[in-house]
Amino acid sequence: MKEYIHATISSTLAWAGNIYDLLLITYVYSYLMSYFSLSYFDITILFALGLIGRVLGGMIFGKYADLIGRKPVMIIGTGGYALFQLLMAFSPNAILLFIFRGLEGIFMGASWTASMVLAYEKAPASMRGLITGIYQSGYGIGYGLTGLAYLFFINSMSYDWRIFLLTGSLPLLLLPYIHFKVSESIKINKETRKVKYKDYLRVLINATIAMSGMFIAYFSVFGNYTTVALSYAKMPPYLLALLMLIANLLLAFGFVLFGRLADKISKRRLIYIGVSGLLSSILFSVPPFSFLINYDTMFIGTVVFAFSTGFWPIMPLLLAESVPICVRGFLSGFAYNMGGLIGGITNIILGIIYEIYGILGLVRAIDIFVIFSLVLVFVSVMTWPRYKVSVKLFTS
């Protein structure tokens, strides 16, 4: 089997496990609130800690991925987030629960930074869009599997919620495969690369704004969708589980489709198509008025919203194409995970809104935040630098 295939498979599975662990707790909010005496605001902080940790992990391990290689950082990151998910499942108190979540986030950032760049660099030049799309499809696969796991545990969740969380440690089984089958994508030598990151500031700003907009839109909806569906729309739990499974399988398909199309047609045009799909479906997925609640339209709206998010891989692809290999790990990790942090902060704000204005206020705030964030994405892509930045290399 060709090297890039092993790199793609392992990276995609590591990313799927990453997202599985990030979003798994959204299904057990009520049990965590009851067992650890937490408020909904506390829960939004717990969720956001995973995203905050990812920024730190992306920055710290992104530099190491450029210095010591992608593969060791990928192993450390994947093993680390799976291990701390295991510890979260058996947290005896809220303090340790929050600490483990933050540490889990750090290793999530490390895993994404290394695995995304590894998959991109191992791919043949003519297939980089497709490979990036396949890799990003791990997002939809991971989230879809949370729905499948929830469906399996739905009748025993009240006493098996810790076992439910424990399933997030399964990526530990992926480590031997990475170690034995995946090879390094860059050559490590003793050259000292004196890079001025300010040379890439414009690319970094545009990428961070765009990725922040993407995360705000996505996490505003899916970071709160279980609450919206169960508490606001009174959706049956089995229907919610089925919706999450189907929507995220289509999300995975959308990632692959958009990624493949990015090898053939304008990346900016594909992003505009994706943004249009999100704007046209958000008010159906999260209806701002109670009289608009309808399970069929919510189902269709959420599926369309998830599929339209398929343009996501194009943003990291644009960034990877715009910067040289010696800074790709750090810049990719920083922009993507900083976007996740902004999405996490937005989710905390939504938690505050929920505490003050209730479920209806939360629903309307979600719609407003999504529309605003998509404007950010549009503006960022419209002003994206149309040149490739060069890098000066110096030997010691």
LINURGI-V340130 format. One record per residue. N is the residue number from 0. PHI is phi in degrees with one decimal (NA if undefined). D_CENTER is the distance of its C-alpha to the mean C-alpha in Angstrom with 2 decimals. Layout:
N PHI D_CENTER
N PHI D_CENTER
This chain:
0 NA 28.48
1 -66.5 27.32
2 -58.8 25.27
3 -67.6 22.40
4 -70.2 22.05
5 -60.6 21.68
6 -62.8 19.12
7 -68.0 17.09
8 -62.1 17.48
9 -66.7 16.68
10 -65.6 13.62
11 -64.4 12.22
12 -67.9 13.27
13 -64.4 11.93
14 -70.2 8.33
15 -62.2 9.25
16 -65.1 10.74
17 -58.3 7.99
18 -71.2 5.99
19 -55.4 9.64
20 -71.6 10.59
21 -63.0 8.11
22 -101.4 9.26
23 -59.4 12.65
24 -67.6 14.45
25 -63.7 14.15
26 -83.2 16.83
27 -120.2 19.17
28 -52.5 19.25
29 -64.2 22.94
30 -72.8 23.91
31 -65.2 22.35
32 -62.8 24.09
33 -72.9 27.30
34 -70.2 27.42
35 -100.9 26.42
36 55.9 28.01
37 -107.8 24.95
38 -92.0 24.65
39 -64.7 21.81
40 -61.1 21.35
41 -59.3 21.13
42 -64.9 18.44
43 -65.0 16.25
44 -67.1 16.89
45 -57.7 16.02
46 -62.0 12.57
47 -67.3 12.18
48 -58.9 13.60
49 -62.9 10.57
50 -76.6 8.86
51 -64.2 12.34
52 -61.4 12.82
53 -64.9 9.91
54 -63.3 11.86
55 -61.4 14.97
56 -63.8 13.77
57 -64.8 12.61
58 -71.5 16.00
59 -68.3 18.16
60 -78.3 17.08
61 -61.2 16.40
62 -65.2 20.14
63 -66.2 21.07
64 -65.2 19.26
65 -79.2 21.53
66 -97.4 24.51
67 -110.0 24.59
68 118.1 22.37
69 -77.1 18.95
70 -61.3 20.06
71 -62.7 21.14
72 -69.3 18.05
73 -63.0 15.95
74 -66.2 18.39
75 -61.6 18.44
76 -65.5 14.71
77 -65.6 14.31
78 -65.0 17.57
79 -66.9 16.89
80 -68.9 13.83
81 -67.5 15.69
82 -64.9 18.86
83 -74.6 17.75
84 -66.3 16.31
85 -60.4 19.86
86 -67.1 21.40
87 -59.8 19.51
88 -61.1 20.97
89 -115.8 24.41
90 -60.0 24.19
91 -82.4 27.72
92 -149.7 27.04
93 -66.7 24.60
94 -60.3 24.90
95 -67.2 23.76
96 -57.5 20.97
97 -69.1 19.57
98 -62.7 20.38
99 -63.4 18.71
100 -65.3 15.46
101 -63.2 15.57
102 -67.6 16.52
103 -58.5 13.85
104 -61.4 11.27
105 -58.9 13.43
106 -75.3 13.36
107 -61.9 9.62
108 -62.5 9.80
109 -64.1 12.78
110 -63.7 11.53
111 -62.4 8.77
112 -56.1 11.47
113 -76.4 14.18
114 -71.1 12.99
115 -64.4 11.67
116 -67.0 14.95
117 -60.9 17.00
118 -62.1 16.21
119 -63.8 16.94
120 -73.5 20.10
121 -79.2 21.44
122 -72.5 21.27
123 -59.5 24.51
124 -55.8 24.59
125 -76.6 25.25
126 -121.7 22.22
127 -65.5 19.45
128 -64.3 17.95
129 -62.6 18.18
130 -63.7 16.83
131 -62.6 13.77
132 -65.9 13.31
133 -62.2 14.02
134 -57.9 11.58
135 -66.4 8.66
136 -61.6 10.36
137 -57.0 9.26
138 -60.7 6.22
139 -65.8 9.23
140 -62.8 11.42
141 -62.0 9.70
142 -69.5 9.55
143 -60.8 12.93
144 -67.5 14.34
145 -63.9 13.81
146 -64.4 16.05
147 -66.3 18.43
148 -64.9 18.70
149 -62.9 19.34
150 -62.8 21.97
151 -70.4 23.58
152 -95.6 23.80
153 -56.6 24.54
154 -87.1 28.25
155 -125.1 28.07
156 -60.0 25.09
157 -60.6 27.52
158 -119.7 28.78
159 -115.9 26.15
160 -64.8 23.01
161 -68.9 23.07
162 -65.7 23.32
163 -57.1 20.41
164 -67.5 18.25
165 -62.7 20.00
166 -59.8 18.59
167 -71.8 15.38
168 -89.2 17.66
169 -60.8 18.30
170 -58.6 16.22
171 -58.9 19.25
172 -69.9 21.12
173 -79.9 19.15
174 -60.8 20.60
175 -60.1 24.06
176 -62.9 22.82
177 -62.5 20.92
178 -62.9 24.03
179 -93.1 26.60
180 -110.1 25.14
181 -104.6 22.81
182 -104.7 24.61
183 -67.1 23.75
184 -99.8 22.82
185 -128.3 24.71
186 -92.6 28.22
187 -91.2 28.64
188 -136.9 31.98
189 -93.4 33.85
190 -68.9 33.37
191 -100.1 32.34
192 -100.2 30.09
193 -91.1 30.93
194 -102.2 28.09
195 -99.2 28.16
196 -64.5 24.65
197 -65.4 26.30
198 -63.8 27.14
199 -114.0 23.53
200 -62.1 23.09
201 -65.7 23.11
202 -61.9 20.46
203 -63.9 18.26
204 -63.2 18.98
205 -61.8 18.29
206 -64.8 14.97
207 -66.6 13.90
208 -62.5 15.34
209 -63.1 13.73
210 -69.3 10.13
211 -62.6 11.15
212 -60.5 12.57
213 -63.1 9.66
214 -68.7 7.61
215 -58.8 11.05
216 -62.9 11.74
217 -70.0 8.87
218 -76.6 8.96
219 -60.1 12.69
220 -83.1 13.14
221 -83.5 11.02
222 -73.4 11.09
223 -128.9 14.81
224 -67.3 15.61
225 -62.6 17.36
226 -67.5 19.53
227 -61.1 20.26
228 -68.3 21.14
229 -83.1 23.20
230 -89.9 24.81
231 -91.4 25.17
232 -90.0 25.64
233 57.3 27.04
234 -71.6 25.24
235 -59.6 26.41
236 -55.3 23.95
237 -65.5 24.50
238 -69.3 23.67
239 -62.3 20.38
240 -61.1 19.48
241 -63.8 20.67
242 -62.3 18.79
243 -64.2 15.38
244 -66.4 16.38
245 -66.8 17.75
246 -59.9 15.23
247 -83.9 12.33
248 -68.3 14.79
249 -68.9 15.61
250 -61.2 12.07
251 -61.0 12.15
252 -62.6 15.61
253 -61.9 14.67
254 -59.5 12.36
255 -65.8 15.42
256 -62.8 17.90
257 -62.8 16.60
258 -62.6 16.15
259 -65.5 19.70
260 -63.9 21.11
261 -66.6 19.84
262 -78.0 22.36
263 -121.5 25.09
264 -128.3 24.75
265 -57.4 23.67
266 -67.2 20.00
267 -63.8 20.70
268 -63.1 22.34
269 -64.3 19.43
270 -65.1 17.19
271 -62.6 20.07
272 -63.9 20.28
273 -63.1 16.67
274 -60.9 17.15
275 -61.7 20.46
276 -63.8 19.09
277 -65.8 16.76
278 -64.7 19.77
279 -77.0 22.10
280 -110.7 20.27
281 -61.0 18.93
282 -72.2 22.42
283 -86.2 22.90
284 -66.6 19.66
285 -124.5 20.37
286 -64.3 24.13
287 -74.2 25.38
288 -126.4 28.79
289 -61.4 29.71
290 -73.0 32.24
291 -89.9 29.54
292 -66.5 27.90
293 -152.6 28.24
294 -61.4 26.32
295 -65.5 26.80
296 -69.7 25.56
297 -64.5 22.57
298 -61.7 21.74
299 -64.2 22.24
300 -61.1 20.51
301 -69.9 17.28
302 -63.9 17.48
303 -64.9 18.16
304 -60.5 15.36
305 -64.1 12.81
306 -62.5 14.72
307 -66.5 15.00
308 -69.2 11.30
309 -59.6 12.11
310 -75.7 13.00
311 -48.6 9.57
312 -60.0 10.70
313 -70.1 13.78
314 -68.1 12.63
315 -60.7 11.88
316 -65.3 14.97
317 -59.2 17.05
318 -66.8 16.36
319 -60.8 17.17
320 -75.3 20.30
321 -96.3 21.37
322 -132.0 21.66
323 -76.3 23.62
324 -62.6 22.58
325 -73.5 23.84
326 -125.2 21.31
327 -64.4 18.37
328 -63.1 16.60
329 -66.2 17.04
330 -66.3 16.41
331 -64.6 13.22
332 -63.8 11.89
333 -65.9 13.35
334 -63.2 12.29
335 -66.5 8.56
336 -77.7 8.48
337 -65.4 11.28
338 -59.5 9.49
339 -63.8 7.13
340 -62.6 10.64
341 -60.4 12.22
342 -62.8 9.98
343 -67.2 11.00
344 -62.1 14.52
345 -59.5 14.63
346 -66.9 13.93
347 -64.6 16.79
348 -60.0 18.94
349 -64.0 18.44
350 -64.2 19.56
351 -64.3 22.60
352 -59.9 23.37
353 -63.3 23.33
354 -63.8 25.71
355 -88.0 28.03
356 -108.9 28.05
357 81.7 26.99
358 -64.9 24.95
359 -66.7 26.34
360 -63.5 25.43
361 -62.1 21.81
362 -61.3 21.71
363 -69.3 23.34
364 -65.4 21.24
365 -58.5 18.04
366 -61.6 19.82
367 -65.1 21.02
368 -63.4 17.77
369 -63.7 16.11
370 -61.9 19.19
371 -62.3 19.41
372 -66.3 15.88
373 -69.7 16.54
374 -63.6 19.74
375 -60.3 17.99
376 -61.2 16.07
377 -60.0 19.46
378 -64.5 21.41
379 -61.9 19.22
380 -70.2 19.55
381 -61.3 23.21
382 -106.3 23.92
383 -61.6 21.95
384 -57.3 24.38
385 -100.8 26.21
386 -131.1 27.34
387 -101.3 26.24
388 -84.2 26.78
389 -92.1 29.07
390 -133.1 29.17
391 -93.7 32.35
392 -110.9 32.74
393 -123.8 35.39
394 -102.1 36.88
395 -81.5 38.27
